[in-house]
Amino acid sequence: MEILREILLTLHLLGMAIIVGGYFTVIRSPKVMPGMLHGAYLQLVTGLLLMGLAEMGDGDVNHMKLGIKLVVAILVTVFAFIGNKKQKAFAASAPAEGGAGVKVANPSATIAHLVVAFAVINVIVAVFIH
């Protein structure tokens, strides 16, 4: 079981790295990248599996911490999903709207900031709440 926990934890951390790394690759023109959505899905699924393993173990489980992390992970996933849909709609309509030299604001920029902010909040909860 310990090997499974380590594999899931590695995938969980990789999901967070995908979210934050995807954001920093487009930080000058923020948008929700498809990879950020996939990273959010990966974090949510592996987090739920890690919660199940923790419940099956012999040690004490901090249910408050896990509840907070679950709510924040759901928020990250929802924000990433909404931002990805807005980004796809924006990309599909961009050639029709933009004229010569007219820059149209990206509607998923604010949501991209929210996705990363809540992902970082989740890391802070994981590290500092015992």
N, C-alpha and C positions, 0 to 999 in steps of 0.2 A: 504493500500500500504506500510505502514511503516513496518508492520510485514513481508511482502514479502521481502522487502529490507534487513531486519535484517537476515532473513533465508538465502538469497543469499549471503550476506556478510560473514556469518558464514561458509557456504560451500566454499566460495572463499578462506577464510583464512585456512580452513582445507586442501584445495588443495595445498596451499603453504607449509603447515606443512608436508604433505605427501611427497612432493618433497625433502624438506630439511632433514626430518627425514629419508627417504629412503637412501639418500646420506650418512648421518652420520652412518647408520647401517653397511655400507660396505666401510667406509672411508679408511681402511688399504689396501683394494684391490678394488679400485673404479670401478664401473660398473653401467650401467643404469638398474635399476630394473623395472619390469613391473608396480609397484606401482607409480613410478616416472612419467611414461607415463600417467597413469590414473589421477594422481594429476594434470598434465599439461592440460589434457582434461577438468577436472573439473574447473580449474582456467580459462581457455579460455571461456568455455560456461557460467559460472556464471559471469565472467567479462563482456561479451557481454550483458547479461541480466541486469546487474547492469547499464551499459551504457544506455540501453533502458529506464530503470526506471528514470535515471537522466535526460534524454532528455524529458520525459513526465512530470517531476516535474516543479514547479514554479521557482525554484532557477536558478542562473547562472551556466553554465556548462563550465569547462575549457577544451575546445576541444584539445588544444595542449597536455595537460597532458594525456587525454584519448587516443589520437593518439599515443603518445610515449608508453604508457602502452600496447596498442593493438599490436604494432609492436614487442615489447619485448616479450609479451605473445605468439605471433605466433612463434618467434624464439625459445622460450623455448619448445613449443610443437613440432616444427620441429626437434630440437636437440634431444628431448626425443624419438621421433619416430625413427629417424635414429639410435640413440644409442641402442634402444631396438631391432631393426632389426639386428644390428651388433652383439649384445650380444647373440641373439638367434642363429645366424649363427656360432658364436664362440663356443657356448656351444654344438652345434650339431657336430662340427668338432673336438672338443678338444680331445676326446679319440684317434682319428686316428693320430693326429699330435704329441701329447706329448709322449716322450719316458720315460725311467726310469730316474727320477731326472731332466728332462728338463722342465723348467718353460717357458711357452709361454706368451708373453705380451697380456693383454686384450685390444682389439681394441676399446672398448667403454669407456675406462678410461678417455680420454681427453674429450669426449663428456659428460660424467657424470659431470666433472668439469664445463663445459660450461652451462649445464642445471641449476646447482645450482647457478652459478655466475649470470646468467641472471635472475633467479627467485629472487635473493637478490637485483639485480639492480631494478627490478620491484617494490619491497617493498620500496626501497629508493625513487624512483620516487613518489610512492603513498604517502609517509609520508612527504617528504620535498618540493615537488612542489605544490604550492597552486594556 
